[in-house]
Amino acid sequence: MRHLANAAALTAILALVLAQPGAAQPAAPDELRVCADPNNLPFSNSAKEGFEDKVADLLAQKLGKRLSYVWWAQRRGFVRHTLNAGQCELVMGVPVGYGHLETTVPYYRSTYVFVSRQARHLDLASIMDERLRTLTIGVHLIGDDGNNPPPAHALGARGIVDNVRGYPIYGDYREPNPPARLIEAVESGEIDVAAAWGPLGGYFAKNSKVPLTVTPIKDGDKFAPQVFKFDIAMGVRKGDDQLRDQLNALISQNHEEITTLLRAYGVPLVEIQHTAAGN
């Protein structure tokens, strides 16, 4: 995996699953099977309202295949128990070069962001901003083993700890879209600012009843080896070069349409750094 030093960020982005699969069944020749979370907007849900669902539908149409889903709640172990267990052929959102599968060229690149209430006029963009010492900051928590996203580690490196509030990335799965609780805490005034993965922060800010400001964190590279920006690709099983190559071609041919779709979901986009699959 390219970002070994950022296992926490990858875990937050992937939000992998624990559930055990049933017996694997091969896909029909005219079928494209996707493994996804049924309760994880803006990425996917069982109503197929996420941007990953929309991109998958576009790809299936271009391939002339019928799109179907294998739904699993997102926890660790997802790739092992779904894609690599033969339950599906495609996972829609993985960092480029993720080692447990074969990745396509990236179809977008995003970054961690600050989310705050527009009326506060905080305009935060820097992890070095001294106001972060007095503001109440929300971050996602992934586990009890120190695997937390890059902003949490960067704030800790600056000694900013006591005013940081953690919101579990997995949360209460009985509620819609558990990771959204972090952005809802900004909306309600429970916290002053959230440091969140861009697609999640951008989508829920865009759909908030309270006007929110989303600003990319511009200086995360000061806290190497933490990485704040990621090229996001699609994943297929290792050795499935035919499907990977077909997807690569479709990503290139439909770049503008995919980008327009992502922007409609509020995904903060930055320039893609890698154009070769598996880098």
Secondary structure, DSSP 4 states (H G I P E B T S, - for coil): -TTGGGHHHHHHHH----PPP----PPPTTEEEEEE-SEETTTEETTS-SHHHHHHHHHHHHHT-EEEEEE----TTHHHHTTTTTS-SBEEEEETT-TTSEE-S-SEEEEEEEEEEGGG------TT-GGGGTS-EEEEE--SSS---HHHHHHHHTT--TTEEEEESS--TTSSSGGGHHHHHHHHTSSSEEEEEHHHHHHHHHT-SS-EEEEE-S-GGGGTT---EEEEEEEE-TT-HHHHHHHHHHHHHTHHHHHHHHHHTT---------STT-
